[in-house]
Amino acid sequence: MATTAQQPTTTPKPTRATIDNVKDTVESIVVAFVLAFVFRAFIVEAFVIPTGSMAVTLYGDQATNTCSTCGYEYARGIADHEVRDARNNRNLSVQLRCPNCDTLVDHIPPARMQRPDSGDRILVQKWAWALSQNSGSAGPQRWDVAVFKDPRDGTTNFIKRLVGLPGEVLEIIDGDIYAVPLSVLAEKEPGLVEALDQLRREVYQDGERRPDPSAAALFRQRYEELNQRLLPHLRIQRKTPRSQTALWFNVYNDDFHPAAAPGGHPPSPVGWWPVDQAAKTAWTTADKEILFDSRDANSYAIEFAGKDIDDFVAYNHSSSPGRSAAGEYYVGDLRLRFVWLPDAGEGSLTLQMNRDQDSFIAEIRRDGTVIVEKHTVKGATGRPVVIGTGGLDRPIANGQAVEVEFTNVDYRVTLSLDGQPLVMSRDEQYAPDLVRALAHRGKSEVLPSRVTIAARDLRCRLRHLVLERDVYYRSTEQIEEAIRDPRVGTVRLNPYYRWPGWGTAGTPIMLRQAREVQGKHYPDEYFMLGDNSPASKDSRQWWEIGPHLKHMGEEYQLGTVPGDQLLGKAFFVYWPAGYRPSWAANIGIIPNVGRMRWIR
């Protein structure tokens, strides 16, 4: 049988086109990685919020609860030690305090304590601030939410609100931010800038050798002496409308009207109540829609009652003794807003609120005109001050819904109807008394805030009634006595324990601009605060100096963030805590789209 010899099999050589395709693919992958790294390094980067120091603007690890009494949804922060305790069957549940109706009937169950929701995931814009360092364009601005390197170690990313800028002296007084440019101070108070800088150097040097307890009192006295010269020049730093939107904290929202809670608990007493027996005949406040019906020429009022209007933050609440995080300061910066629907009558609606001794009364009439007056609550002398008058270009018709907003924030009172500001106070009409404000050390020194709504000769309805308060920045002292340093396994003592915090009331801080000292360049200085002021370790309390800052010597100022440590501006929450469906073992794997938001 004849056989046919087979030719050996050979692998065809790759064509030039195939080589080019592979090369292009590899290049594309390399370029994609390079662009991704460039994008991350210079344009936008993602971060995770580690703590609750920026609540309620941004959340760290937390458990979200819907109040069983009023239905209001809120978050309570979960610390690492609480997770460990829950997993070890200690403190199996934590009591919650509702920030709306103030009830204490709900708890975080053990499963949620063991596996809390992770912190908000955010996007941070880097390129604008990076370009501003060389181009002179707009860089970091006051009230930006900034990401930067922790002054303690230079590796951890921190996020706070930027409140102090280079080239000014800053002081926190009665919850507000005050500042004056160094150029103004040098012109009007010769020698004060130099005296503040000299005192800064002495404080730093004393801190290096742990001063005796009397040193704190001595330096406080010297600061207060300089502060008397500083006070006449300080000006309140009002928040931008964009940032103010994020800095309103809920006091009470009547859309979440308290009802009887499960287990037989009575409804919360928090809400709007008639001020006297006569007012009970005119007002009905038992439901979400509040009714007034009286053709009497006399005025009858309801008032907000049932809890203090203070700086309590529900995110911090703890049932442990000594850790309740209760409000320590009355807050008088308030916003009252609702929808007013007059049905009959020719009378008027009157709103009243106070900040300490200053009380403001706004009257809204059916013809569309408004008037706002300033009164003194205690020890009144003289006549009321008319803040202003204004009005709509039309009468308010029966059944016509009018959006009403009455605010007193950062020493500015505004009355708006349908989103249109009709009356706004001027600085000469309403300004802070800084000498009195500096004396505020707690609730005993100021009058509590009281909010009332009165009406006469009307039949009307109020809907979506909301009362909010502004952020209150505390003047907190140094409360951390020591910290364990994991790098060397030793305990480091805080040389400033029980000192007043940097930039706090009576202890101003001078923020310097970029400068050359003995041929070395030193960057701008910034001051940062957390929106969750009662539970934020920020510029007020930083006392450790990381190795990345040691080279600056005494040119690094405790409590500040050098400009070269800024990473960028936070602008969007792209992944808040997710939904927890039962089919996913209650793991939050589905993004909560409704809580995705711009950061303001």
C-alpha positions in Angstrom: 0.0 0.0 0.0 1.4 3.3 -0.9 1.6 6.0 1.7 1.7 9.7 1.4 4.4 11.6 3.3 2.9 14.4 5.5 4.4 17.8 5.5 5.5 19.0 9.0 3.0 21.4 10.6 4.3 25.0 11.0 2.8 28.0 13.0 2.2 30.8 10.6 4.1 34.0 11.5 1.9 36.8 12.9 1.1 39.3 10.4 2.2 42.9 10.8 -1.5 43.9 11.3 -1.8 41.4 14.3 1.4 42.8 15.9 0.1 46.3 15.5 -3.3 45.3 17.1 -1.6 43.7 20.1 0.6 46.7 20.5 -2.3 49.1 20.3 -4.2 47.1 22.9 -1.3 47.1 25.3 -0.7 50.8 24.8 -4.4 51.5 25.3 -4.4 49.6 28.6 -1.2 51.4 29.8 -2.6 54.8 28.8 -5.9 54.0 30.6 -4.0 53.2 33.8 -1.9 56.3 33.4 -5.0 58.5 32.8 -6.7 56.8 35.8 -3.7 57.6 38.1 -3.5 61.2 36.7 -7.2 61.6 37.2 -7.0 60.4 40.7 -3.9 62.3 41.6 -4.8 65.7 40.1 -8.5 65.9 39.2 -11.0 63.8 41.3 -10.5 61.2 43.9 -12.9 59.1 46.0 -12.7 59.1 49.8 -14.7 57.4 52.6 -15.8 59.4 55.6 -14.3 57.7 58.7 -16.0 59.5 61.6 -19.1 61.5 62.4 -17.3 64.8 63.0 -19.1 66.3 60.0 -22.6 65.0 60.8 -25.2 65.8 59.8 -23.6 67.1 56.6 -21.6 63.8 56.1 -21.9 60.5 58.0 -19.3 58.2 59.3 -20.1 54.6 60.4 -23.8 54.8 61.6 -27.1 53.2 62.1 -30.2 54.8 60.6 -33.4 54.7 62.6 -37.0 55.8 61.9 -38.5 57.1 65.1 -41.4 54.9 66.3 -43.1 57.9 67.8 -43.0 60.5 65.1 -41.6 58.7 62.0 -38.6 61.0 61.6 -35.5 59.3 60.1 -32.1 60.1 61.5 -28.7 58.5 62.0 -26.7 57.7 65.1 -22.9 57.3 64.9 -21.3 53.9 65.7 -17.8 53.9 67.2 -15.3 51.1 66.8 -15.5 50.2 70.5 -19.2 49.9 70.4 -18.9 47.4 67.5 -16.4 45.4 69.6 -18.7 45.5 72.6 -21.7 44.3 70.6 -19.7 41.4 69.2 -18.6 40.5 72.7 -22.1 40.6 74.0 -21.6 43.8 75.9 -24.0 46.7 75.5 -26.2 44.7 73.2 -28.3 47.6 72.3 -28.0 51.4 72.5 -30.8 53.8 73.3 -31.6 56.4 70.8 -32.8 60.0 71.2 -35.0 61.4 68.4 -33.8 64.8 67.2 -37.4 65.7 66.2 -39.7 64.6 69.1 -37.0 63.9 71.7 -38.3 60.5 72.7 -36.0 57.8 74.1 -38.0 54.7 73.3 -36.0 53.3 70.4 -32.8 51.2 70.4 -30.2 50.0 68.0 -30.5 46.2 67.9 -27.4 44.0 68.4 -27.2 43.1 64.7 -27.0 46.7 63.6 -24.4 47.5 66.3 -22.2 44.6 65.0 -22.5 45.6 61.4 -23.2 49.3 61.0 -23.6 51.2 57.8 -20.3 52.5 56.4 -19.5 56.1 56.1 -20.5 58.2 53.1 -18.3 57.8 50.1 -17.5 61.1 48.5 -15.8 62.7 45.5 -13.1 65.3 46.0 -12.1 67.9 43.4 -8.3 68.5 43.4 -7.5 70.4 40.2 -9.0 73.8 41.1 -7.0 74.2 44.3 -3.8 72.8 42.7 -4.1 75.3 39.8 -4.7 78.2 42.2 -1.3 77.8 43.8 0.4 78.9 40.6 -2.3 80.7 38.6 -3.6 83.1 41.2 -7.2 81.9 40.5 -9.7 81.2 43.3 -8.3 78.7 45.8 -9.8 77.5 49.1 -12.7 79.6 50.3 -14.3 80.0 53.7 -17.0 77.4 54.3 -15.6 75.0 51.7 -15.7 71.3 52.9 -12.0 70.4 52.6 -10.0 67.2 52.6 -6.4 67.4 54.0 -3.7 65.4 55.7 -4.0 64.8 59.4 -1.5 67.2 61.2 -0.8 64.3 63.6 0.7 61.8 61.1 0.6 63.2 57.6 -1.0 60.0 56.1 -4.6 59.9 57.4 -7.1 61.9 55.3 -9.3 64.3 57.4 -12.4 66.2 56.3 -13.7 69.4 57.9 -15.2 72.7 57.0 -12.7 75.4 56.3 -13.6 78.5 58.4 -10.3 80.4 58.8 -8.2 81.9 56.0 -4.5 83.0 55.8 -4.0 86.6 56.7 -6.5 87.1 59.5 -7.1 86.7 63.2 -10.0 84.4 64.0 -12.0 83.8 67.1 -15.1 81.6 67.9 -17.5 83.5 70.1 -20.9 82.3 71.2 -21.1 79.7 68.4 -20.2 82.1 65.6 -17.0 82.8 63.6 -15.4 86.2 63.8 -12.3 87.5 62.0 -10.4 90.6 61.0 -7.7 90.9 58.3 -4.2 91.4 59.5 -3.8 94.4 57.3 -6.7 96.1 59.0 -5.4 95.2 62.5 -1.9 96.4 61.7 -3.3 99.8 60.6 -5.8 100.3 63.5 -4.0 98.6 66.4 -0.2 99.1 65.9 1.8 96.4 67.6 -1.1 94.0 68.2 -0.1 91.7 65.4 3.4 91.5 66.7 2.2 90.9 70.2 0.0 88.0 69.1 2.8 86.4 67.2 5.2 86.7 70.1 2.6 85.0 72.4 2.2 82.3 69.8 5.9 81.5 69.9 5.9 81.4 73.7 2.9 79.1 73.8 4.6 76.7 71.3 7.9 76.7 73.3 6.2 76.1 76.6 4.2 73.2 75.1 7.5 71.5 74.2 8.5 71.2 77.9 5.0 70.6 79.3 4.2 73.7 81.4 3.0 73.5 85.0 -0.8 74.0 85.5 -0.4 77.7 86.3 0.9 78.4 82.8 -2.5 77.9 81.2 -4.0 80.5 83.5 -1.2 82.9 82.8 -1.4 82.6 79.0 -5.2 82.8 79.2 -4.8 86.1 81.0 -2.3 87.5 78.5 -4.6 86.4 75.6 -7.6 88.1 77.2 -5.6 91.3 77.6 -4.8 91.3 73.9 -8.3 90.3 73.1 -9.7 93.5 74.6 -7.8 95.4 71.9 -8.9 93.0 69.2 -12.7 92.8 69.9 -13.7 96.2 68.4 -12.2 95.1 65.0 -13.7 91.6 64.8 -16.5 91.1 62.3 -18.9 88.1 62.1 -18.2 85.8 59.1 -21.6 85.0 57.7 -22.1 81.7 55.9 -22.7 81.6 52.2 -26.3 80.7 51.2 -25.0 77.4 49.8 -23.2 76.4 53.0 -26.0 77.6 55.2 -28.3 75.1 53.5 -26.2 72.2 54.9 -25.8 73.8 58.4 -29.4 73.9 59.4 -30.1 71.3 62.1 -33.7 70.1 62.6 -35.3 71.2 65.9 -38.9 70.1 65.0 -40.7 69.2 61.8 -44.5 69.0 62.3 -44.9 66.8 59.3 -43.6 64.1 61.7 -46.2 64.8 64.3 -45.6 62.6 67.4 -48.1 59.8 68.0 -48.4 57.1 70.7 -45.3 54.8 70.4 -45.4 51.0 70.4 -45.5 49.5 73.8 -48.0 51.9 75.3 -45.6 54.9 75.5 -47.5 58.2 75.4 -46.8 60.6 72.5 -44.0 63.1 73.0 -44.9 66.5 74.5 -42.7 68.2 71.9 -44.7 70.4 69.5 -46.8 73.6 69.1 -49.0 74.4 72.0 -51.5 77.2 72.8 -49.9 79.6 75.3 -53.0 80.0 77.5 -56.6 78.9 77.9 -57.9 81.6 75.6 -55.6 80.5 72.8 -56.9 76.9 73.1 -60.3 78.1 71.8 -58.7 79.6 68.6 -55.9 77.1 67.7 -56.1 73.4 66.9 -52.6 71.8 66.9 -53.3 68.1 67.3 -52.6 67.2 63.6 -50.0 67.9 61.0 -52.2 70.8 59.6 -52.5 73.5 62.3 -55.8 75.4 62.3 -56.6 78.9 63.6 -60.2 80.2 63.7 -61.1 83.4 65.5 -62.6 86.6 64.2 -61.6 88.3 67.4 -59.5 91.5 67.2 -57.3 90.1 70.0 -54.3 88.1 69.1 -53.9 84.4 70.3 -50.6 82.5 70.2 -49.1 79.1 70.1 -45.5 78.4 71.1 -42.9 75.7 70.4 -42.4 73.7 73.6 -41.4 70.3 75.0 -37.6 70.6 74.6 -34.8 73.1 74.7 -33.5 74.7 71.5 -29.9 73.9 72.1 -26.8 72.4 70.3 -27.8 68.8 70.9 -26.8 66.4 68.1 -28.6 63.1 68.0 -25.8 61.5 66.1 -23.7 61.6 69.3 -26.3 60.5 71.8 -25.2 57.8 74.2 -27.1 56.3 77.1 -23.9 55.7 79.0 -23.4 57.9 82.1 -21.4 61.0 81.4 -21.7 60.5 77.6 -25.2 61.7 76.8 -23.8 64.5 74.5 -26.7 66.7 75.7 -26.9 70.3 74.4 -24.8 72.7 76.5 -25.7 75.9 74.8 -28.9 77.6 73.8 -29.0 78.4 70.1 -30.8 81.6 69.0 -29.9 81.4 65.3 -33.2 79.9 64.0 -35.3 79.4 60.9 -39.1 79.1 61.0 -40.7 78.1 57.7 -44.2 76.9 56.7 -47.0 77.3 54.2 -49.8 79.7 55.2 -53.3 79.3 53.7 -55.7 82.1 54.9 -59.3 81.2 54.3 -61.2 84.2 55.8 -60.8 87.4 57.8 -58.8 90.6 57.4 -56.4 90.1 60.3 -52.7 89.2 60.4 -50.2 86.6 61.3 -47.4 87.4 63.8 -44.1 85.5 64.3 -41.7 86.0 67.1 -38.3 84.6 68.1 -35.4 85.7 70.1 -31.6 85.3 70.4 -30.8 85.9 74.1 -32.1 89.4 74.9 -32.9 90.4 71.3 -36.4 89.6 70.2 -37.8 90.0 66.7 -41.5 90.3 65.7 -42.7 89.9 62.2 -46.3 90.8 61.2 -47.8 89.6 57.9 -51.0 91.2 56.8 -53.7 90.1 54.4 -53.0 93.0 52.0 -49.5 91.6 51.5 -47.5 94.1 53.6 -45.1 93.0 56.3 -43.3 94.8 59.2 -40.4 93.5 61.3 -39.4 95.0 64.7 -36.6 94.4 67.2 -37.4 94.4 70.9 -35.4 93.8 74.0 -36.6 90.9 76.0 -35.1 91.8 79.4 -34.5 95.2 80.9 -36.1 97.0 78.0 -35.3 100.7 77.6 -36.6 102.8 74.8 -38.9 102.0 72.0 -38.7 99.0 69.6 -36.5 99.4 66.5 -38.3 99.0 63.2 -36.1 96.7 61.1 -38.1 97.4 57.9 -41.3 97.1 56.0 -42.1 95.6 52.7 -44.7 93.6 50.9 -45.9 91.6 48.0 -47.3 93.4 44.9 -50.8 92.0 45.6 -53.1 91.1 48.5 -53.1 87.5 49.8 -56.4 85.9 48.5 -58.4 83.4 50.4 -57.1 79.9 49.8 -53.8 81.2 48.3 -50.8 79.3 49.7 -47.9 81.5 50.8 -44.5 80.2 51.7 -43.3 81.9 54.8 -39.7 81.9 56.0 -38.5 83.9 59.1 -34.8 83.6 59.9 -32.3 85.0 62.4 -28.8 83.8 61.6 -25.3 85.3 61.9 -26.9 88.5 63.3 -29.1 89.1 60.3 -32.9 88.8 60.4 -34.8 88.1 57.2 -38.5 87.7 56.4 -39.3 86.1 53.0 -42.6 85.3 51.3 -42.8 82.9 48.4 -39.0 82.8 48.3 -38.7 86.6 48.0 -36.8 88.4 50.9 -39.0 91.4 51.8 -37.2 92.6 54.9 -33.6 92.2 55.9 -31.9 93.8 58.9 -28.8 96.0 58.5 -25.7 95.8 60.7 -26.4 99.1 62.3 -29.8 97.8 63.4 -28.6 94.4 64.8 -25.1 93.6 65.7 -23.4 91.4 68.3 -22.4 92.6 71.8 -19.0 90.8 71.9 -18.3 91.7 75.5 -21.6 90.0 76.6 -21.1 87.2 74.1 -17.7 86.4 75.5 -19.2 85.8 78.9 -21.5 83.0 77.6 -20.2 79.8 79.1 -23.4 77.8 79.1 -27.2 77.9 79.5 -27.2 79.8 82.7 -25.8 83.0 81.1 -28.3 83.5 78.3 -32.1 83.5 77.9 -33.6 80.4 76.2 -34.9 80.7 72.7 -38.7 81.0 72.5 -40.6 80.9 69.2 -44.3 81.8 68.9 -46.9 82.2 66.2 -49.9 84.4 66.8 -53.0 85.4 64.7 -56.0 87.6 64.9 -59.2 88.0 62.9 -58.5 85.1 60.7 -59.4 81.6 59.7 -56.3 80.0 58.3 -54.2 76.8 58.1 -50.5 76.2 58.6 -48.8 73.3 56.8 -45.3 71.8 56.7 -44.3 73.8 59.8 -40.5 73.4 60.4 -38.2 74.9 63.0 -34.4 74.6 62.5 -31.3 75.9 64.3 -27.9 76.9 63.0 -24.7 75.1 63.7 -23.1 76.2 67.0 -19.3 76.0 67.1 -18.3 75.4 70.7 -15.3 77.0 72.4 -14.0 73.7 73.7 -10.9 73.4 75.9 -8.2 70.7 75.5 -9.8 67.6 77.0 -7.4 64.9 75.8 -4.9 64.3 78.6 -2.7 61.7 76.7 -2.6 59.4 73.7 -0.8 56.2 73.0 1.6 56.5 70.1 1.5 53.2 68.1 4.7 54.1 66.4 6.8 53.8 69.5 4.5 52.0 71.9 4.5 54.8 74.5 2.0 57.2 75.9 2.3 60.8 74.8 1.1 63.4 77.3 -0.8 66.5 76.0 1.2 69.5 77.2 -1.9 71.7 76.7 -4.4 69.6 78.7 -7.1 71.8 80.1 -5.9 74.8 78.1 -8.4 76.8 76.1 -8.8 75.5 72.6 -7.0 77.3 69.7 -9.1 80.1 68.3 -11.8 79.7 71.0 -13.5 82.5 73.0 -10.8 84.7 74.6 -8.0 82.9 72.8 -7.8 84.2 69.2 -5.5 82.6 66.6 -3.5 84.5 64.0 -3.4 82.7 60.6 -0.4 83.7 58.6 0.0 83.8 54.8 2.8 82.1 52.9 6.1 83.6 53.9 9.9 83.5 53.6 11.8 83.1 56.9 15.6 82.9 56.8 15.5 81.8 53.2 12.9 79.0 53.8 9.4 79.0 52.4 6.4 78.3 54.7 2.9 77.8 53.3 -0.4 79.5 54.2 -2.3 78.6 57.4 -5.9 77.4 57.5 -8.4 76.8 60.3 -10.8 73.8 60.2 -13.9 72.9 62.2 -16.3 69.9 62.1 -20.0 70.6 61.6 -20.7 68.2 64.5 -19.0 70.6 66.8 -19.7 68.7 70.1 -18.0 65.6 68.8 -15.2 66.9 66.5 -11.5 66.9 67.2 -10.5 69.8 64.9 -8.4 72.9 64.8 -9.5 73.8 68.3 -7.9 70.7 69.9 -5.0 69.6 67.7 -1.8 69.4 69.9 0.2 66.6 68.2 2.8 67.4 65.5 3.4 64.8 62.9 6.9 64.0 61.6 6.0 65.6 58.2 5.7 69.0 60.0 8.6 68.7 62.4 10.9 70.4 59.9 8.9 73.6 60.2 9.9 74.1 63.9 8.1 76.9 65.6 6.9 78.1 62.2 4.2 75.4 62.4 1.3 76.7 64.4 -0.7 74.2 66.4 -4.4 74.1 65.3 -3.7 75.0 61.7 -3.4 73.1 58.4 -0.6 74.3 56.1 -1.6 75.0 52.6 0.6 72.3 51.2 -1.4 69.7 53.2 -4.7 70.5 51.5 -5.9 67.8 49.0 -9.1 69.3 47.6 -12.7 70.3 48.0 -15.4 67.6 48.7 -18.3 68.1 46.3 -20.5 65.0 46.0 -21.7 62.0 48.0 -21.8 59.3 45.3 -22.4 56.3 47.6 -24.3 56.9 50.9 -25.2 53.9 53.2 -27.1 51.4 51.1 -30.4 49.7 51.5 -30.4 46.4 53.4 -32.7 43.9 51.6 -33.4 40.7 53.5 -32.4 38.6 50.5 -28.9 40.1 50.7 -28.5 39.1 54.4 -29.3 42.7 55.4 -26.0 43.9 53.8 -26.2 47.4 52.3 -25.4 46.5 48.7 -28.0 48.7 47.0 -27.1 52.4 46.8 -29.6 54.7 48.5 -30.1 57.1 45.5 -32.3 59.4 47.5 -29.3 60.3 49.8 -26.8 60.9 47.0 -26.2 64.7 47.2 -24.0 67.6 46.5 -21.9 68.7 49.4 -22.5 72.2 50.5 
